[in-house]
Amino acid sequence: MKSMSIKVLLASTLSLFSLLASAGEKVPSQNTLDARALVKAFGGDLKHVLKTSMKSGGPIKALAQCNTQAGPIAKKNSTSSGWDIGRTSLKVRNESNAPDEWESIVLRQFEKRKAAGESLKTMEYSETVKDGDKLVYRYMKPIPTAGLCLTCHGGDVSEEVTKKVQLLYPNDQATGFTVGDIRGAFTLQKTNL
């Protein structure tokens, strides 16, 4: 009886994989599932800090908190997971978040995919690349520009915010966005031996 249950379970699982494959769906790898969970955690931590700061002290406090907290939040999530976690953009605010060549290519692909009508909610990209003698799994997920983002990243930013941005980020490029634009992307990587 037990072996019959295993056979039924196996057949059901194979049928599900077959159905997904025939529908053009790709079954995500464990690395992809892990990366998605980390993006959710990292993004949630950042969003909490920004929303709390905006409520308690407005955009100036939020800018200051983002400046001092984004790095430690990324480091905390990286340390606890074994992944390298960060953010990047084609128009960075913090120069240390500038994209590498691979990230630049993916960010441009995201823009093309968005222009073709693909939803940012489901858009992502992953690939295993060779780095020297190591295999590295890389993952990116776009960050859509929401209404609240425009306070500091929009085309009509207040003079007070502009001055604070210039003080914290003298080479800022991250303005001029509108709701729904790709503000940047979460970028993750993990070395697979």
C-alpha positions in Angstrom: 0.0 0.0 0.0 2.8 2.4 0.9 4.6 1.8 -2.4 1.4 2.4 -4.3 1.1 5.9 -2.6 4.6 6.8 -3.6 3.9 5.7 -7.2 0.8 7.8 -7.2 2.7 10.8 -5.7 5.5 10.4 -8.3 3.0 10.1 -11.2 1.2 13.2 -9.9 4.4 15.2 -9.6 5.6 14.1 -13.1 2.2 15.1 -14.4 2.5 18.5 -12.8 6.0 19.1 -14.2 4.8 18.0 -17.6 1.8 20.3 -17.4 4.0 23.3 -16.4 6.5 22.5 -19.2 3.8 22.2 -21.8 2.3 25.6 -20.7 5.7 27.2 -21.2 6.3 27.6 -17.5 9.8 26.9 -16.1 10.0 25.3 -12.7 12.2 27.7 -10.6 15.4 26.3 -9.2 16.1 26.4 -5.4 18.5 29.2 -6.0 15.7 31.2 -7.7 13.3 30.5 -4.9 15.9 31.5 -2.3 16.7 34.7 -4.2 13.1 35.7 -4.4 12.7 35.2 -0.7 15.8 37.3 0.0 14.6 40.1 -2.3 11.3 40.1 -0.3 13.1 40.2 3.0 15.7 42.9 2.0 13.1 45.0 0.2 10.7 44.7 3.1 13.4 45.8 5.6 14.3 48.8 3.4 10.7 49.8 2.9 10.0 49.6 6.6 12.9 51.9 7.4 11.9 54.4 4.7 8.2 54.5 5.6 8.9 54.8 9.3 11.4 57.6 8.6 9.0 59.4 6.3 6.2 59.3 8.9 8.4 60.5 11.8 10.5 63.1 10.0 9.6 63.5 6.3 11.8 63.0 3.3 14.9 64.6 4.9 15.0 62.0 7.7 14.2 59.3 5.2 17.2 60.3 3.0 19.5 60.3 6.0 18.2 56.9 7.1 18.5 55.4 3.7 22.1 56.8 3.5 23.1 55.2 6.8 20.8 52.1 6.9 20.7 50.6 3.4 24.3 49.3 3.5 23.9 47.6 7.0 20.5 46.1 6.0 22.1 44.6 2.8 25.0 43.3 4.9 22.7 41.8 7.5 20.7 40.0 4.9 23.9 38.9 3.1 25.6 37.6 6.3 22.6 35.6 7.4 22.0 34.0 4.0 25.4 33.4 2.4 24.4 35.5 -0.6 25.8 38.8 -1.8 22.8 41.2 -1.8 22.5 44.7 -3.1 20.8 47.2 -5.3 21.9 48.8 -8.5 20.6 51.1 -11.3 21.4 52.6 -14.6 20.9 55.9 -12.7 22.5 55.4 -9.3 22.3 57.7 -6.3 25.1 56.0 -4.4 28.2 55.4 -6.6 29.1 52.3 -4.7 25.9 50.7 -6.2 27.1 51.3 -9.8 26.3 48.2 -11.9 29.0 45.9 -13.2 28.9 44.9 -16.9 26.6 41.9 -16.3 24.1 44.0 -14.3 24.1 46.8 -16.9 23.2 44.3 -19.6 20.4 42.9 -17.5 19.1 46.3 -16.5 18.9 47.3 -20.3 17.1 44.0 -20.9 14.6 44.8 -18.2 13.9 48.2 -19.9 13.3 46.4 -23.2 11.0 43.8 -21.6 9.0 46.6 -19.9 8.7 48.4 -23.2 7.3 45.2 -24.7 4.6 45.1 -22.0 6.0 42.7 -19.5 4.9 43.3 -15.9 7.6 44.4 -13.4 5.9 42.4 -10.7 6.9 39.1 -12.4 10.0 40.2 -14.2 13.3 38.7 -13.1 16.5 37.3 -14.6 18.9 34.7 -13.4 21.9 33.0 -14.8 24.9 30.9 -13.7 28.1 32.5 -14.9 31.7 31.5 -14.7 34.0 33.7 -12.6 37.5 32.4 -12.8 37.3 28.8 -11.6 34.0 29.3 -9.8 30.4 29.1 -10.9 28.3 32.0 -9.6 24.5 32.1 -9.6 23.3 35.7 -10.4 19.8 37.0 -9.9 18.2 40.4 -10.5 14.7 41.7 -9.9 13.6 45.2 -11.0 12.5 47.8 -8.5 9.5 49.7 -9.8 9.1 53.4 -9.0 6.1 53.9 -6.7 4.4 57.2 -5.8 6.3 57.6 -2.6 9.7 57.2 -4.5 8.9 60.4 -6.4 9.5 62.5 -3.3 13.2 62.0 -3.7 13.6 60.4 -7.2 10.9 62.2 -9.3 11.2 65.0 -11.8 9.9 67.7 -9.5 11.9 67.2 -6.3 11.7 70.0 -3.6 14.7 72.3 -3.2 15.1 71.1 0.4 15.3 67.4 -0.7 17.6 68.4 -3.6 20.0 70.1 -1.2 20.1 67.1 1.1 20.6 64.6 -1.8 23.5 66.8 -3.1 25.0 66.8 0.4 24.7 63.0 0.9 25.3 62.0 -2.8 27.3 64.6 -4.7 27.2 62.6 -7.9 23.5 61.7 -7.8 21.9 60.6 -11.1 18.7 59.1 -9.6 16.1 61.7 -10.4 13.6 62.2 -13.2 11.6 59.0 -12.6 7.9 58.6 -13.0 5.5 56.0 -11.4 6.1 52.6 -13.0 9.6 53.3 -14.2 12.3 50.8 -13.4 14.1 52.7 -10.5 16.8 50.0 -10.3 17.1 46.4 -9.4 17.9 44.1 -6.5 21.0 42.2 -7.4 22.1 38.9 -5.8 24.8 36.4 -6.3 25.9 33.2 -4.7 29.0 31.2 -5.5 28.3 27.6 -6.3 31.3 25.4 -6.0 
